[in-house]
Amino acid sequence: MISPYEIVSKSALPALRAMVARRLQVDYNMTQQQVAKALGITQASVSNYTRRTRGMMVNLESDLTVAKAADTIARGLSKKDPDQREALKSMTDVLDYIRLNYLMCSLHGDLEPGFQVEGCYACDGALSGKSFDRLKVLAGN
């Protein structure tokens, strides 16, 4: 049995980091080393995201909210003195959004074929009381 948090940490987080890393390189002309520093990861990880050998298990670009939030996170990290705490909070909000909006269910089914994802409520987060108002602002909605 694979926990939703395992899927988020092994698939959604790398996918989101890859999205932000690509934006920092393409839109803000940052080097891999600069991107690594901004994201608090290694240059080798950035290289893997760039070559698409990591962070590709799930395509989050198709979700407009996630894509716009990645734009906003990259814009914040591209500044001269970026607020990494704000970026971390924003990335956490995006990952919660991904989990609580069932964006990982298909991947979960692929990773664990015997597990019935239809009707699963493991990602509901009923105790979290999470509001996505802040994410809507990040995504410009």
C-alpha positions as CSV (number, residue, x, y, z in Angstrom):
1,M,0.0,0.0,0.0
2,I,1.5,3.3,-1.2
3,S,0.8,6.4,0.9
4,P,-0.4,9.5,-0.8
5,Y,2.6,11.3,0.8
6,E,5.0,8.9,-0.8
7,I,3.6,9.6,-4.2
8,V,3.7,13.4,-3.5
9,S,7.3,13.3,-2.3
10,K,8.6,11.0,-5.0
11,S,6.5,12.3,-7.9
12,A,4.7,15.6,-7.4
13,L,7.5,17.4,-5.6
14,P,10.1,16.5,-8.2
15,A,7.6,17.5,-11.0
16,L,6.9,20.8,-9.3
17,R,10.6,21.5,-8.8
18,A,11.2,20.6,-12.4
19,M,8.5,23.1,-13.5
20,V,10.0,25.9,-11.4
21,A,13.6,25.0,-12.5
22,R,12.7,25.1,-16.2
23,R,11.0,28.5,-15.7
24,L,14.0,29.9,-13.9
25,Q,16.3,28.8,-16.6
26,V,14.2,29.7,-19.6
27,D,12.2,32.8,-18.4
28,Y,14.9,34.3,-16.2
29,N,18.1,33.0,-17.8
30,M,19.4,31.6,-14.6
31,T,22.2,29.0,-14.7
32,Q,21.8,25.5,-13.2
33,Q,23.9,26.6,-10.2
34,Q,21.8,29.7,-9.6
35,V,18.6,27.6,-9.9
36,A,20.0,25.0,-7.5
37,K,20.8,27.7,-4.9
38,A,17.4,29.3,-5.3
39,L,15.6,25.9,-4.9
40,G,17.9,24.6,-2.2
41,I,18.9,21.5,-4.2
42,T,22.0,20.3,-6.0
43,Q,23.1,21.4,-9.4
44,A,23.0,17.7,-10.4
45,S,19.2,17.7,-9.6
46,V,18.7,20.7,-11.7
47,S,20.6,19.0,-14.5
48,N,18.3,16.0,-14.2
49,Y,15.2,18.2,-14.4
50,T,16.7,20.0,-17.4
51,R,17.3,16.7,-19.2
52,R,13.9,15.5,-18.1
53,T,15.4,12.4,-16.4
54,R,13.7,13.4,-13.1
55,G,10.4,15.0,-12.3
56,M,8.6,13.5,-15.2
57,M,6.4,10.8,-13.6
58,V,3.4,13.1,-13.7
59,N,2.6,16.0,-16.0
60,L,1.4,18.9,-13.8
61,E,1.6,21.5,-16.6
62,S,-1.8,20.4,-17.7
63,D,-3.4,21.8,-14.5
64,L,-3.7,25.5,-15.0
65,T,-3.6,26.3,-11.3
66,V,-0.4,24.4,-10.8
67,A,1.2,25.9,-13.9
68,K,0.3,29.4,-12.9
69,A,1.5,28.8,-9.3
70,A,4.9,27.5,-10.7
71,D,5.1,30.8,-12.7
72,T,4.6,32.8,-9.6
73,I,7.1,30.7,-7.5
74,A,9.7,31.1,-10.2
75,R,9.1,34.9,-10.5
76,G,9.6,35.2,-6.7
77,L,12.8,33.1,-6.7
78,S,14.2,35.0,-9.7
79,K,14.5,38.2,-7.6
80,K,17.8,39.5,-6.3
81,D,16.9,38.6,-2.7
82,P,14.3,35.9,-3.0
83,D,12.2,34.9,0.0
84,Q,12.8,31.2,0.1
85,R,10.4,30.8,3.0
86,E,7.6,32.2,0.9
87,A,8.6,29.9,-2.0
88,L,8.6,26.9,0.4
89,K,5.2,27.9,1.7
90,S,3.9,28.3,-1.8
91,M,5.3,24.9,-3.0
92,T,3.7,23.3,0.1
93,D,0.4,24.8,-0.8
94,V,0.7,23.6,-4.4
95,L,1.5,20.0,-3.2
96,D,-1.5,20.1,-0.9
97,Y,-3.6,21.2,-3.8
98,I,-2.3,18.4,-5.9
99,R,-3.1,15.8,-3.2
100,L,-6.5,17.2,-2.1
101,N,-7.7,17.6,-5.7
102,Y,-6.8,14.0,-6.7
103,L,-4.2,14.8,-9.3
104,M,-2.1,11.8,-8.3
105,C,-4.8,9.1,-8.5
106,S,-4.0,7.9,-12.0
107,L,-0.3,7.6,-11.1
108,H,-1.2,5.8,-7.9
109,G,-3.2,3.3,-10.0
110,D,-0.2,2.8,-12.3
111,L,2.3,2.4,-9.4
112,E,0.0,0.0,-7.5
113,P,-2.1,-1.9,-10.0
114,G,-3.9,-3.9,-7.3
115,F,-5.1,-0.9,-5.4
116,Q,-8.5,0.4,-6.3
117,V,-8.1,4.2,-6.6
118,E,-11.7,4.7,-7.6
119,G,-13.6,5.7,-4.5
120,C,-10.4,6.1,-2.5
121,Y,-10.6,8.8,0.1
122,A,-7.0,8.6,1.4
123,C,-6.2,12.1,0.0
124,D,-9.3,13.8,1.3
125,G,-7.6,15.6,4.1
126,A,-10.8,16.1,5.9
127,L,-9.0,17.0,9.1
128,S,-6.8,19.6,7.4
129,G,-9.5,22.2,6.7
130,K,-7.2,23.5,4.0
131,S,-8.4,26.5,2.1
132,F,-6.9,27.1,-1.4
133,D,-7.6,30.9,-1.4
134,R,-3.9,31.6,-1.1
135,L,-3.1,29.3,-4.0
136,K,-5.8,31.0,-6.1
137,V,-4.0,34.3,-5.5
138,L,-0.7,32.7,-6.5
139,A,-2.2,31.3,-9.7
140,G,-3.9,34.6,-10.5
141,N,-7.4,33.1,-10.2
